[in-house]
Amino acid sequence: MQRIFLIARGSVQGVGFRAFVMGHALQLGVSGYVRNLPDGSVEIVAEGTPEQLEELCRRVRVQERFGISVEQLEERGRKEISKPGFSSFSIAY
């Protein structure tokens, strides 16, 4: 199991991006959270298998969908974890 730290930049606030990410995370069985940052970017912290996390990254790299446009999805870190730190996936405020 791994934990990944991502930053999404582009048109990602005020367009339903957090709900979009949460929907995909729940479909994939990934836990963690997504939240807006003051600089206009969105932080995603997710836990799952490497395959689940790669699929989540693939799905959230959106190009012009329903007003959402991810110009950059930056991986800030990834680490192996022995047990989950989150019981589900949520939108943090």
N, CA, C and O atoms as a CHARMM CRD file, in Angstrom:
* protein
*
  372
    1    1 MET  N      0.84400  -1.17800   0.00000 PROA 1      0.00000
    2    1 MET  CA     0.00000   0.00000   0.00000 PROA 1      0.00000
    3    1 MET  C      0.89000   1.24200   0.00000 PROA 1      0.00000
    4    1 MET  O      1.96600   1.26000   0.59800 PROA 1      0.00000
    5    2 GLN  N      0.41000   2.27800  -0.68800 PROA 2      0.00000
    6    2 GLN  CA     1.17000   3.51900  -0.79900 PROA 2      0.00000
    7    2 GLN  C      0.28700   4.72600  -0.49200 PROA 2      0.00000
    8    2 GLN  O     -0.94000   4.66500  -0.57900 PROA 2      0.00000
    9    3 ARG  N      0.95000   5.82300  -0.13100 PROA 3      0.00000
   10    3 ARG  CA     0.29400   7.12900   0.00800 PROA 3      0.00000
   11    3 ARG  C      0.96400   8.05700  -1.00300 PROA 3      0.00000
   12    3 ARG  O      2.19000   8.10500  -1.10400 PROA 3      0.00000
   13    4 ILE  N      0.13700   8.79400  -1.75200 PROA 4      0.00000
   14    4 ILE  CA     0.64700   9.70600  -2.76500 PROA 4      0.00000
   15    4 ILE  C      0.17200  11.11900  -2.43800 PROA 4      0.00000
   16    4 ILE  O     -0.93400  11.30900  -1.93200 PROA 4      0.00000
   17    5 PHE  N      1.01500  12.10400  -2.72800 PROA 5      0.00000
   18    5 PHE  CA     0.71200  13.51000  -2.50000 PROA 5      0.00000
   19    5 PHE  C      0.75800  14.21300  -3.85200 PROA 5      0.00000
   20    5 PHE  O      1.79400  14.21200  -4.51700 PROA 5      0.00000
   21    6 LEU  N     -0.36400  14.81700  -4.26400 PROA 6      0.00000
   22    6 LEU  CA    -0.46800  15.45000  -5.57100 PROA 6      0.00000
   23    6 LEU  C     -0.93000  16.89100  -5.43500 PROA 6      0.00000
   24    6 LEU  O     -1.64200  17.24300  -4.49500 PROA 6      0.00000
   25    7 ILE  N     -0.51400  17.72300  -6.39300 PROA 7      0.00000
   26    7 ILE  CA    -1.00900  19.08500  -6.51800 PROA 7      0.00000
   27    7 ILE  C     -1.52600  19.23900  -7.94700 PROA 7      0.00000
   28    7 ILE  O     -0.79400  19.00700  -8.90900 PROA 7      0.00000
   29    8 ALA  N     -2.79200  19.63300  -8.07600 PROA 8      0.00000
   30    8 ALA  CA    -3.39600  19.87400  -9.38800 PROA 8      0.00000
   31    8 ALA  C     -3.49500  21.38000  -9.59600 PROA 8      0.00000
   32    8 ALA  O     -3.95100  22.11200  -8.71800 PROA 8      0.00000
   33    9 ARG  N     -3.06000  21.83500 -10.77900 PROA 9      0.00000
   34    9 ARG  CA    -3.12100  23.25500 -11.13300 PROA 9      0.00000
   35    9 ARG  C     -3.89600  23.41000 -12.43400 PROA 9      0.00000
   36    9 ARG  O     -3.92300  22.51400 -13.27700 PROA 9      0.00000
   37   10 GLY  N     -4.51500  24.55100 -12.57000 PROA 10     0.00000
   38   10 GLY  CA    -5.30000  24.85400 -13.76400 PROA 10     0.00000
   39   10 GLY  C     -6.63700  25.40900 -13.32700 PROA 10     0.00000
   40   10 GLY  O     -6.72100  26.12100 -12.32600 PROA 10     0.00000
   41   11 SER  N     -7.68700  25.09000 -14.07000 PROA 11     0.00000
   42   11 SER  CA    -9.04100  25.49000 -13.70100 PROA 11     0.00000
   43   11 SER  C     -9.60100  24.36200 -12.83600 PROA 11     0.00000
   44   11 SER  O    -10.30800  23.47900 -13.32400 PROA 11     0.00000
   45   12 VAL  N     -9.27000  24.40900 -11.53900 PROA 12     0.00000
   46   12 VAL  CA    -9.59200  23.30400 -10.63700 PROA 12     0.00000
   47   12 VAL  C    -10.35200  23.74300  -9.38500 PROA 12     0.00000
   48   12 VAL  O    -10.66100  22.90500  -8.53700 PROA 12     0.00000
   49   13 GLN  N    -10.66000  25.02800  -9.24900 PROA 13     0.00000
   50   13 GLN  CA   -11.45600  25.49000  -8.11300 PROA 13     0.00000
   51   13 GLN  C    -12.72500  26.13500  -8.63500 PROA 13     0.00000
   52   13 GLN  O    -12.70600  26.87900  -9.61600 PROA 13     0.00000
   53   14 GLY  N    -13.83500  25.83600  -7.96100 PROA 14     0.00000
   54   14 GLY  CA   -15.12000  26.41400  -8.34300 PROA 14     0.00000
   55   14 GLY  C    -15.75700  25.75400  -9.54800 PROA 14     0.00000
   56   14 GLY  O    -16.69300  26.30400 -10.12800 PROA 14     0.00000
   57   15 VAL  N    -15.26700  24.58100  -9.93900 PROA 15     0.00000
   58   15 VAL  CA   -15.77500  23.88700 -11.13400 PROA 15     0.00000
   59   15 VAL  C    -16.17000  22.44100 -10.85000 PROA 15     0.00000
   60   15 VAL  O    -16.43900  21.68600 -11.78500 PROA 15     0.00000
   61   16 GLY  N    -16.21200  22.04000  -9.57900 PROA 16     0.00000
   62   16 GLY  CA   -16.58400  20.67800  -9.21600 PROA 16     0.00000
   63   16 GLY  C    -15.45700  19.66900  -9.26700 PROA 16     0.00000
   64   16 GLY  O    -15.70100  18.46200  -9.26500 PROA 16     0.00000
   65   17 PHE  N    -14.22500  20.14800  -9.31400 PROA 17     0.00000
   66   17 PHE  CA   -13.08700  19.24400  -9.42400 PROA 17     0.00000
   67   17 PHE  C    -12.93800  18.34800  -8.19700 PROA 17     0.00000
   68   17 PHE  O    -12.64600  17.16000  -8.33900 PROA 17     0.00000
   69   18 ARG  N    -13.13500  18.89300  -6.99600 PROA 18     0.00000
   70   18 ARG  CA   -12.97800  18.06400  -5.78500 PROA 18     0.00000
   71   18 ARG  C    -13.98900  16.91800  -5.77500 PROA 18     0.00000
   72   18 ARG  O    -13.63600  15.78800  -5.43700 PROA 18     0.00000
   73   19 ALA  N    -15.22600  17.19500  -6.13900 PROA 19     0.00000
   74   19 ALA  CA   -16.24000  16.13700  -6.20100 PROA 19     0.00000
   75   19 ALA  C    -15.89700  15.12500  -7.29100 PROA 19     0.00000
   76   19 ALA  O    -16.12300  13.92600  -7.12600 PROA 19     0.00000
   77   20 PHE  N    -15.35200  15.61300  -8.40400 PROA 20     0.00000
   78   20 PHE  CA   -14.92000  14.74900  -9.50400 PROA 20     0.00000
   79   20 PHE  C    -13.84100  13.78100  -9.01600 PROA 20     0.00000
   80   20 PHE  O    -13.90700  12.58200  -9.28900 PROA 20     0.00000
   81   21 VAL  N    -12.84800  14.30500  -8.29200 PROA 21     0.00000
   82   21 VAL  CA   -11.76200  13.47300  -7.75500 PROA 21     0.00000
   83   21 VAL  C    -12.32100  12.47300  -6.74500 PROA 21     0.00000
   84   21 VAL  O    -11.97500  11.29300  -6.78500 PROA 21     0.00000
   85   22 MET  N    -13.17600  12.93700  -5.84800 PROA 22     0.00000
   86   22 MET  CA   -13.72800  12.05600  -4.83200 PROA 22     0.00000
   87   22 MET  C    -14.53100  10.92100  -5.47200 PROA 22     0.00000
   88   22 MET  O    -14.43200   9.77700  -5.02700 PROA 22     0.00000
   89   23 GLY  N    -15.31400  11.21100  -6.49300 PROA 23     0.00000
   90   23 GLY  CA   -16.08100  10.17600  -7.17000 PROA 23     0.00000
   91   23 GLY  C    -15.19200   9.08200  -7.73800 PROA 23     0.00000
   92   23 GLY  O    -15.48700   7.89600  -7.58900 PROA 23     0.00000
   93   24 HSD  N    -14.11500   9.47400  -8.38200 PROA 24     0.00000
   94   24 HSD  CA   -13.18500   8.48400  -8.93800 PROA 24     0.00000
   95   24 HSD  C    -12.45700   7.71800  -7.84000 PROA 24     0.00000
   96   24 HSD  O    -12.24400   6.51200  -7.96200 PROA 24     0.00000
   97   25 ALA  N    -12.07700   8.40300  -6.77800 PROA 25     0.00000
   98   25 ALA  CA   -11.39400   7.73200  -5.67400 PROA 25     0.00000
   99   25 ALA  C    -12.30400   6.67200  -5.04700 PROA 25     0.00000
  100   25 ALA  O    -11.85900   5.56200  -4.75300 PROA 25     0.00000
  101   26 LEU  N    -13.56400   7.01500  -4.84800 PROA 26     0.00000
  102   26 LEU  CA   -14.50300   6.06000  -4.26200 PROA 26     0.00000
  103   26 LEU  C    -14.73200   4.87300  -5.19700 PROA 26     0.00000
  104   26 LEU  O    -14.81900   3.73400  -4.73700 PROA 26     0.00000
  105   27 GLN  N    -14.82900   5.12400  -6.49600 PROA 27     0.00000
  106   27 GLN  CA   -14.98700   4.03500  -7.47200 PROA 27     0.00000
  107   27 GLN  C    -13.80600   3.07400  -7.42000 PROA 27     0.00000
  108   27 GLN  O    -13.97200   1.86300  -7.56800 PROA 27     0.00000
  109   28 LEU  N    -12.62100   3.62000  -7.20900 PROA 28     0.00000
  110   28 LEU  CA   -11.39900   2.81400  -7.21800 PROA 28     0.00000
  111   28 LEU  C    -11.07100   2.19400  -5.85400 PROA 28     0.00000
  112   28 LEU  O    -10.16000   1.37200  -5.75500 PROA 28     0.00000
  113   29 GLY  N    -11.79900   2.57800  -4.81000 PROA 29     0.00000
  114   29 GLY  CA   -11.50700   2.05700  -3.47500 PROA 29     0.00000
  115   29 GLY  C    -10.30200   2.70400  -2.82900 PROA 29     0.00000
  116   29 GLY  O     -9.63000   2.09300  -1.99800 PROA 29     0.00000
  117   30 VAL  N    -10.02700   3.95400  -3.21500 PROA 30     0.00000
  118   30 VAL  CA    -8.88700   4.71300  -2.69000 PROA 30     0.00000
  119   30 VAL  C     -9.36900   5.56000  -1.51200 PROA 30     0.00000
  120   30 VAL  O    -10.47600   6.09700  -1.55500 PROA 30     0.00000
  121   31 SER  N     -8.56100   5.68500  -0.47100 PROA 31     0.00000
  122   31 SER  CA    -8.89700   6.54400   0.66500 PROA 31     0.00000
  123   31 SER  C     -8.01000   7.78000   0.65900 PROA 31     0.00000
  124   31 SER  O     -6.99300   7.82100  -0.03400 PROA 31     0.00000
  125   32 GLY  N     -8.40500   8.80100   1.44600 PROA 32     0.00000
  126   32 GLY  CA    -7.62600  10.03500   1.52800 PROA 32     0.00000
  127   32 GLY  C     -8.51900  11.25200   1.52200 PROA 32     0.00000
  128   32 GLY  O     -9.63700  11.21200   2.03500 PROA 32     0.00000
  129   33 TYR  N     -8.02600  12.34800   0.93600 PROA 33     0.00000
  130   33 TYR  CA    -8.81800  13.57400   0.86100 PROA 33     0.00000
  131   33 TYR  C     -8.36000  14.44600  -0.29900 PROA 33     0.00000
  132   33 TYR  O     -7.28500  14.25300  -0.86700 PROA 33     0.00000
  133   34 VAL  N     -9.21000  15.41100  -0.63000 PROA 34     0.00000
  134   34 VAL  CA    -8.91200  16.43000  -1.62500 PROA 34     0.00000
  135   34 VAL  C     -9.33300  17.76700  -1.03300 PROA 34     0.00000
  136   34 VAL  O    -10.38500  17.86100  -0.40000 PROA 34     0.00000
  137   35 ARG  N     -8.51300  18.81200  -1.23700 PROA 35     0.00000
  138   35 ARG  CA    -8.87200  20.12500  -0.69300 PROA 35     0.00000
  139   35 ARG  C     -8.29300  21.23600  -1.54400 PROA 35     0.00000
  140   35 ARG  O     -7.26000  21.08000  -2.19600 PROA 35     0.00000
  141   36 ASN  N     -9.00200  22.38100  -1.51700 PROA 36     0.00000
  142   36 ASN  CA    -8.51400  23.58100  -2.18400 PROA 36     0.00000
  143   36 ASN  C     -7.37300  24.18500  -1.37500 PROA 36     0.00000
  144   36 ASN  O     -7.36400  24.12800  -0.14600 PROA 36     0.00000
  145   37 LEU  N     -6.41800  24.75900  -2.08300 PROA 37     0.00000
  146   37 LEU  CA    -5.32700  25.49400  -1.44300 PROA 37     0.00000
  147   37 LEU  C     -5.47900  26.97900  -1.75100 PROA 37     0.00000
  148   37 LEU  O     -6.08000  27.33500  -2.76500 PROA 37     0.00000
  149   38 PRO  N     -4.94600  27.85200  -0.89800 PROA 38     0.00000
  150   38 PRO  CA    -5.10900  29.29800  -1.08300 PROA 38     0.00000
  151   38 PRO  C     -4.56800  29.84000  -2.40700 PROA 38     0.00000
  152   38 PRO  O     -5.03900  30.87300  -2.88300 PROA 38     0.00000
  153   39 ASP  N     -3.59100  29.16400  -3.00600 PROA 39     0.00000
  154   39 ASP  CA    -2.99800  29.67100  -4.24900 PROA 39     0.00000
  155   39 ASP  C     -3.79700  29.30100  -5.50000 PROA 39     0.00000
  156   39 ASP  O     -3.36500  29.59400  -6.61500 PROA 39     0.00000
  157   40 GLY  N     -4.97500  28.65100  -5.32600 PROA 40     0.00000
  158   40 GLY  CA    -5.80900  28.28500  -6.47000 PROA 40     0.00000
  159   40 GLY  C     -5.59600  26.85800  -6.95300 PROA 40     0.00000
  160   40 GLY  O     -6.28800  26.39900  -7.86200 PROA 40     0.00000
  161   41 SER  N     -4.65300  26.16100  -6.35600 PROA 41     0.00000
  162   41 SER  CA    -4.41800  24.76500  -6.72200 PROA 41     0.00000
  163   41 SER  C     -5.23100  23.85900  -5.80100 PROA 41     0.00000
  164   41 SER  O     -5.87800  24.33200  -4.86700 PROA 41     0.00000
  165   42 VAL  N     -5.19400  22.56000  -6.06900 PROA 42     0.00000
  166   42 VAL  CA    -5.91600  21.57500  -5.26700 PROA 42     0.00000
  167   42 VAL  C     -4.94100  20.48200  -4.84300 PROA 42     0.00000
  168   42 VAL  O     -4.17200  19.96600  -5.65400 PROA 42     0.00000
  169   43 GLU  N     -4.98700  20.14200  -3.55900 PROA 43     0.00000
  170   43 GLU  CA    -4.13700  19.08500  -3.00500 PROA 43     0.00000
  171   43 GLU  C     -4.93300  17.78400  -2.94000 PROA 43     0.00000
  172   43 GLU  O     -6.09100  17.76900  -2.52300 PROA 43     0.00000
  173   44 ILE  N     -4.29600  16.69700  -3.35900 PROA 44     0.00000
  174   44 ILE  CA    -4.88900  15.36600  -3.26700 PROA 44     0.00000
  175   44 ILE  C     -3.91600  14.48300  -2.48900 PROA 44     0.00000
  176   44 ILE  O     -2.74500  14.36600  -2.85100 PROA 44     0.00000
  177   45 VAL  N     -4.40400  13.87200  -1.43100 PROA 45     0.00000
  178   45 VAL  CA    -3.63100  12.88200  -0.67600 PROA 45     0.00000
  179   45 VAL  C     -4.44200  11.60000  -0.77600 PROA 45     0.00000
  180   45 VAL  O     -5.59500  11.55400  -0.34700 PROA 45     0.00000
  181   46 ALA  N     -3.84000  10.55700  -1.34300 PROA 46     0.00000
  182   46 ALA  CA    -4.57900   9.32200  -1.58900 PROA 46     0.00000
  183   46 ALA  C     -3.76700   8.10200  -1.18200 PROA 46     0.00000
  184   46 ALA  O     -2.54200   8.08000  -1.29300 PROA 46     0.00000
  185   47 GLU  N     -4.48200   7.09000  -0.70800 PROA 47     0.00000
  186   47 GLU  CA    -3.86100   5.83200  -0.30300 PROA 47     0.00000
  187   47 GLU  C     -4.51600   4.67300  -1.04600 PROA 47     0.00000
  188   47 GLU  O     -5.73400   4.63300  -1.21800 PROA 47     0.00000
  189   48 GLY  N     -3.68700   3.73800  -1.47900 PROA 48     0.00000
  190   48 GLY  CA    -4.18300   2.55900  -2.15800 PROA 48     0.00000
  191   48 GLY  C     -3.02200   1.75400  -2.70300 PROA 48     0.00000
  192   48 GLY  O     -1.86400   1.99800  -2.36300 PROA 48     0.00000
  193   49 THR  N     -3.34400   0.79200  -3.55300 PROA 49     0.00000
  194   49 THR  CA    -2.29100   0.02700  -4.21000 PROA 49     0.00000
  195   49 THR  C     -1.65300   0.90400  -5.27900 PROA 49     0.00000
  196   49 THR  O     -2.26700   1.88200  -5.70700 PROA 49     0.00000
  197   50 PRO  N     -0.45200   0.58600  -5.71800 PROA 50     0.00000
  198   50 PRO  CA     0.15800   1.37000  -6.79500 PROA 50     0.00000
  199   50 PRO  C     -0.73800   1.43000  -8.04000 PROA 50     0.00000
  200   50 PRO  O     -0.80300   2.46100  -8.71100 PROA 50     0.00000
  201   51 GLU  N     -1.42200   0.33000  -8.34300 PROA 51     0.00000
  202   51 GLU  CA    -2.30400   0.30200  -9.51700 PROA 51     0.00000
  203   51 GLU  C     -3.50100   1.23200  -9.33500 PROA 51     0.00000
  204   51 GLU  O     -3.87900   1.94200 -10.26600 PROA 51     0.00000
  205   52 GLN  N     -4.09600   1.23100  -8.14800 PROA 52     0.00000
  206   52 GLN  CA    -5.21700   2.13200  -7.87000 PROA 52     0.00000
  207   52 GLN  C     -4.79300   3.59000  -7.98300 PROA 52     0.00000
  208   52 GLN  O     -5.51400   4.41100  -8.54900 PROA 52     0.00000
  209   53 LEU  N     -3.62500   3.90700  -7.44400 PROA 53     0.00000
  210   53 LEU  CA    -3.15600   5.29300  -7.45500 PROA 53     0.00000
  211   53 LEU  C     -2.81300   5.75200  -8.87200 PROA 53     0.00000
  212   53 LEU  O     -3.09200   6.89300  -9.23800 PROA 53     0.00000
  213   54 GLU  N     -2.21300   4.87200  -9.66400 PROA 54     0.00000
  214   54 GLU  CA    -1.90800   5.23300 -11.05800 PROA 54     0.00000
  215   54 GLU  C     -3.18900   5.48700 -11.84000 PROA 54     0.00000
  216   54 GLU  O     -3.25900   6.41600 -12.64400 PROA 54     0.00000
  217   55 GLU  N     -4.20400   4.65600 -11.59900 PROA 55     0.00000
  218   55 GLU  CA    -5.48300   4.84500 -12.28900 PROA 55     0.00000
  219   55 GLU  C     -6.15400   6.13900 -11.84500 PROA 55     0.00000
  220   55 GLU  O     -6.74200   6.84300 -12.66700 PROA 55     0.00000
  221   56 LEU  N     -6.07500   6.46300 -10.54700 PROA 56     0.00000
  222   56 LEU  CA    -6.63000   7.72900 -10.07000 PROA 56     0.00000
  223   56 LEU  C     -5.93800   8.89700 -10.76000 PROA 56     0.00000
  224   56 LEU  O     -6.60600   9.82300 -11.21900 PROA 56     0.00000
  225   57 CYS  N     -4.62100   8.86900 -10.84000 PROA 57     0.00000
  226   57 CYS  CA    -3.87400   9.93600 -11.51100 PROA 57     0.00000
  227   57 CYS  C     -4.29600  10.04900 -12.97400 PROA 57     0.00000
  228   57 CYS  O     -4.47300  11.15400 -13.48800 PROA 57     0.00000
  229   58 ARG  N     -4.45300   8.92700 -13.63300 PROA 58     0.00000
  230   58 ARG  CA    -4.86300   8.93400 -15.03600 PROA 58     0.00000
  231   58 ARG  C     -6.24200   9.58800 -15.18900 PROA 58     0.00000
  232   58 ARG  O     -6.46000  10.37800 -16.10700 PROA 58     0.00000
  233   59 ARG  N     -7.15300   9.25900 -14.29800 PROA 59     0.00000
  234   59 ARG  CA    -8.50900   9.78100 -14.39500 PROA 59     0.00000
  235   59 ARG  C     -8.61300  11.27000 -14.07100 PROA 59     0.00000
  236   59 ARG  O     -9.45100  11.96400 -14.64700 PROA 59     0.00000
  237   60 VAL  N     -7.77600  11.77500 -13.16000 PROA 60     0.00000
  238   60 VAL  CA    -7.91300  13.18700 -12.78000 PROA 60     0.00000
  239   60 VAL  C     -7.11000  14.12900 -13.67500 PROA 60     0.00000
  240   60 VAL  O     -7.20200  15.34700 -13.52100 PROA 60     0.00000
  241   61 ARG  N     -6.33900  13.59500 -14.59200 PROA 61     0.00000
  242   61 ARG  CA    -5.64200  14.44400 -15.56400 PROA 61     0.00000
  243   61 ARG  C     -6.63200  14.84000 -16.65800 PROA 61     0.00000
  244   61 ARG  O     -6.54900  14.36100 -17.78900 PROA 61     0.00000
  245   62 VAL  N     -7.55300  15.70800 -16.31100 PROA 62     0.00000
  246   62 VAL  CA    -8.66900  16.07000 -17.17800 PROA 62     0.00000
  247   62 VAL  C     -8.27800  17.23100 -18.08100 PROA 62     0.00000
  248   62 VAL  O     -7.63400  18.18500 -17.64400 PROA 62     0.00000
  249   63 GLN  N     -8.66300  17.14000 -19.30800 PROA 63     0.00000
  250   63 GLN  CA    -8.46000  18.25200 -20.24200 PROA 63     0.00000
  251   63 GLN  C     -9.82000  18.75200 -20.70100 PROA 63     0.00000
  252   63 GLN  O    -10.48900  18.10400 -21.50700 PROA 63     0.00000
  253   64 GLU  N    -10.22800  19.90700 -20.18400 PROA 64     0.00000
  254   64 GLU  CA   -11.46600  20.56700 -20.60800 PROA 64     0.00000
  255   64 GLU  C    -12.68900  19.66000 -20.51200 PROA 64     0.00000
  256   64 GLU  O    -13.26100  19.26200 -21.52700 PROA 64     0.00000
  257   65 ARG  N    -13.07600  19.34300 -19.29800 PROA 65     0.00000
  258   65 ARG  CA   -14.28700  18.55300 -19.09000 PROA 65     0.00000
  259   65 ARG  C    -15.17700  19.26100 -18.07800 PROA 65     0.00000
  260   65 ARG  O    -14.79000  19.43000 -16.92100 PROA 65     0.00000
  261   66 PHE  N    -16.34800  19.66800 -18.49800 PROA 66     0.00000
  262   66 PHE  CA   -17.32600  20.33000 -17.63500 PROA 66     0.00000
  263   66 PHE  C    -16.72100  21.53800 -16.91800 PROA 66     0.00000
  264   66 PHE  O    -17.04800  21.78400 -15.75700 PROA 66     0.00000
  265   67 GLY  N    -15.85900  22.28600 -17.57600 PROA 67     0.00000
  266   67 GLY  CA   -15.22600  23.45000 -16.98300 PROA 67     0.00000
  267   67 GLY  C    -13.94900  23.15100 -16.22600 PROA 67     0.00000
  268   67 GLY  O    -13.24500  24.07100 -15.80800 PROA 67     0.00000
  269   68 ILE  N    -13.64000  21.87300 -16.04500 PROA 68     0.00000
  270   68 ILE  CA   -12.41600  21.47300 -15.34900 PROA 68     0.00000
  271   68 ILE  C    -11.29500  21.35100 -16.36900 PROA 68     0.00000
  272   68 ILE  O    -11.46600  20.73700 -17.42200 PROA 68     0.00000
  273   69 SER  N    -10.15700  21.93400 -16.05400 PROA 69     0.00000
  274   69 SER  CA    -8.97700  21.79500 -16.90600 PROA 69     0.00000
  275   69 SER  C     -7.74300  21.67700 -16.02000 PROA 69     0.00000
  276   69 SER  O     -7.31800  22.65000 -15.39600 PROA 69     0.00000
  277   70 VAL  N     -7.17300  20.47400 -15.97100 PROA 70     0.00000
  278   70 VAL  CA    -5.96200  20.25100 -15.18300 PROA 70     0.00000
  279   70 VAL  C     -4.76700  20.50600 -16.10000 PROA 70     0.00000
  280   70 VAL  O     -4.46900  19.70600 -16.98700 PROA 70     0.00000
  281   71 GLU  N     -4.09500  21.62000 -15.87400 PROA 71     0.00000
  282   71 GLU  CA    -2.93200  21.97100 -16.69100 PROA 71     0.00000
  283   71 GLU  C     -1.68600  21.23300 -16.20900 PROA 71     0.00000
  284   71 GLU  O     -0.78900  20.92800 -16.99400 PROA 71     0.00000
  285   72 GLN  N     -1.64400  20.95000 -14.89900 PROA 72     0.00000
  286   72 GLN  CA    -0.48500  20.24200 -14.33500 PROA 72     0.00000
  287   72 GLN  C     -0.94100  19.40800 -13.15000 PROA 72     0.00000
  288   72 GLN  O     -1.67300  19.88900 -12.28600 PROA 72     0.00000
  289   73 LEU  N     -0.50100  18.14700 -13.11500 PROA 73     0.00000
  290   73 LEU  CA    -0.70700  17.28100 -11.95800 PROA 73     0.00000
  291   73 LEU  C      0.67800  16.88100 -11.48000 PROA 73     0.00000
  292   73 LEU  O      1.34400  16.03300 -12.07300 PROA 73     0.00000
  293   74 GLU  N      1.09200  17.51600 -10.39000 PROA 74     0.00000
  294   74 GLU  CA     2.44500  17.32500  -9.86400 PROA 74     0.00000
  295   74 GLU  C      2.44700  16.33600  -8.71000 PROA 74     0.00000
  296   74 GLU  O      1.70800  16.50400  -7.74100 PROA 74     0.00000
  297   75 GLU  N      3.26800  15.31700  -8.81300 PROA 75     0.00000
  298   75 GLU  CA     3.43300  14.37500  -7.71000 PROA 75     0.00000
  299   75 GLU  C      4.48600  14.94400  -6.77500 PROA 75     0.00000
  300   75 GLU  O      5.64200  15.11500  -7.16000 PROA 75     0.00000
  301   76 ARG  N      4.08100  15.23500  -5.54700 PROA 76     0.00000
  302   76 ARG  CA     4.98400  15.82000  -4.55700 PROA 76     0.00000
  303   76 ARG  C      5.64100  14.77700  -3.67300 PROA 76     0.00000
  304   76 ARG  O      6.56800  15.08600  -2.92400 PROA 76     0.00000
  305   77 GLY  N      5.16600  13.54500  -3.75700 PROA 77     0.00000
  306   77 GLY  CA     5.75000  12.49500  -2.94700 PROA 77     0.00000
  307   77 GLY  C      4.91900  11.23600  -2.99800 PROA 77     0.00000
  308   77 GLY  O      3.72800  11.25800  -3.30500 PROA 77     0.00000
  309   78 ARG  N      5.58300  10.13700  -2.68800 PROA 78     0.00000
  310   78 ARG  CA     4.92300   8.83400  -2.63100 PROA 78     0.00000
  311   78 ARG  C      5.71500   8.00700  -1.63100 PROA 78     0.00000
  312   78 ARG  O      6.94600   7.99500  -1.65000 PROA 78     0.00000
  313   79 LYS  N      4.99100   7.31600  -0.75900 PROA 79     0.00000
  314   79 LYS  CA     5.70800   6.48600   0.20100 PROA 79     0.00000
  315   79 LYS  C      4.91700   5.22300   0.49100 PROA 79     0.00000
  316   79 LYS  O      3.69100   5.18700   0.39300 PROA 79     0.00000
  317   80 GLU  N      5.65300   4.20700   0.84600 PROA 80     0.00000
  318   80 GLU  CA     5.05600   2.93800   1.25500 PROA 80     0.00000
  319   80 GLU  C      4.49000   3.12400   2.66100 PROA 80     0.00000
  320   80 GLU  O      5.11400   3.75800   3.51200 PROA 80     0.00000
  321   81 ILE  N      3.30300   2.56600   2.89400 PROA 81     0.00000
  322   81 ILE  CA     2.70500   2.62500   4.22000 PROA 81     0.00000
  323   81 ILE  C      2.29700   1.21400   4.63900 PROA 81     0.00000
  324   81 ILE  O      1.92300   0.39200   3.80200 PROA 81     0.00000
  325   82 SER  N      2.37200   0.94300   5.93900 PROA 82     0.00000
  326   82 SER  CA     2.03700  -0.39800   6.42400 PROA 82     0.00000
  327   82 SER  C      0.54800  -0.54400   6.71000 PROA 82     0.00000
  328   82 SER  O     -0.00300  -1.64100   6.62300 PROA 82     0.00000
  329   83 LYS  N     -0.10500   0.57700   7.05500 PROA 83     0.00000
  330   83 LYS  CA    -1.54900   0.53100   7.28500 PROA 83     0.00000
  331   83 LYS  C     -2.16300   1.85700   6.86300 PROA 83     0.00000
  332   83 LYS  O     -1.49700   2.89100   6.91600 PROA 83     0.00000
  333   84 PRO  N     -3.41700   1.84100   6.44700 PROA 84     0.00000
  334   84 PRO  CA    -4.06800   3.07000   5.98300 PROA 84     0.00000
  335   84 PRO  C     -4.18300   4.11600   7.08200 PROA 84     0.00000
  336   84 PRO  O     -4.38300   3.78800   8.25100 PROA 84     0.00000
  337   85 GLY  N     -4.05600   5.35400   6.69600 PROA 85     0.00000
  338   85 GLY  CA    -4.24700   6.46400   7.62100 PROA 85     0.00000
  339   85 GLY  C     -5.63700   7.06100   7.51100 PROA 85     0.00000
  340   85 GLY  O     -6.02400   7.88700   8.33700 PROA 85     0.00000
  341   86 PHE  N     -6.39700   6.65000   6.49600 PROA 86     0.00000
  342   86 PHE  CA    -7.74300   7.17000   6.25000 PROA 86     0.00000
  343   86 PHE  C     -8.70100   5.99500   6.07900 PROA 86     0.00000
  344   86 PHE  O     -8.32400   4.95700   5.53300 PROA 86     0.00000
  345   87 SER  N     -9.93700   6.15500   6.54400 PROA 87     0.00000
  346   87 SER  CA   -10.91300   5.07600   6.41300 PROA 87     0.00000
  347   87 SER  C    -11.75500   5.21700   5.14700 PROA 87     0.00000
  348   87 SER  O    -12.37700   4.24800   4.71000 PROA 87     0.00000
  349   88 SER  N    -11.78300   6.42200   4.55000 PROA 88     0.00000
  350   88 SER  CA   -12.54100   6.66100   3.32700 PROA 88     0.00000
  351   88 SER  C    -11.91400   7.83500   2.59900 PROA 88     0.00000
  352   88 SER  O    -10.84700   8.31200   2.98700 PROA 88     0.00000
  353   89 PHE  N    -12.56800   8.30400   1.55000 PROA 89     0.00000
  354   89 PHE  CA   -12.08700   9.47100   0.81500 PROA 89     0.00000
  355   89 PHE  C    -13.08100  10.60100   1.03700 PROA 89     0.00000
  356   89 PHE  O    -14.29200  10.38700   0.97800 PROA 89     0.00000
  357   90 SER  N    -12.57300  11.80500   1.29100 PROA 90     0.00000
  358   90 SER  CA   -13.45100  12.92700   1.58500 PROA 90     0.00000
  359   90 SER  C    -12.93500  14.22500   0.97600 PROA 90     0.00000
  360   90 SER  O    -11.79100  14.32400   0.53200 PROA 90     0.00000
  361   91 ILE  N    -13.81500  15.20600   0.97300 PROA 91     0.00000
  362   91 ILE  CA   -13.44700  16.57000   0.59800 PROA 91     0.00000
  363   91 ILE  C    -13.15300  17.30600   1.89100 PROA 91     0.00000
  364   91 ILE  O    -14.01600  17.39600   2.76400 PROA 91     0.00000
  365   92 ALA  N    -11.95900  17.82800   2.02200 PROA 92     0.00000
  366   92 ALA  CA   -11.57300  18.58600   3.22100 PROA 92     0.00000
  367   92 ALA  C    -11.81200  20.06000   2.96500 PROA 92     0.00000
  368   92 ALA  O    -11.62500  20.54300   1.84900 PROA 92     0.00000
  369   93 TYR  N    -12.22500  20.77000   3.99600 PROA 93     0.00000
  370   93 TYR  CA   -12.49500  22.20600   3.87800 PROA 93     0.00000
  371   93 TYR  C    -11.57700  22.99600   4.76800 PROA 93     0.00000
  372   93 TYR  O    -11.65600  24.22400   4.80300 PROA 93     0.00000
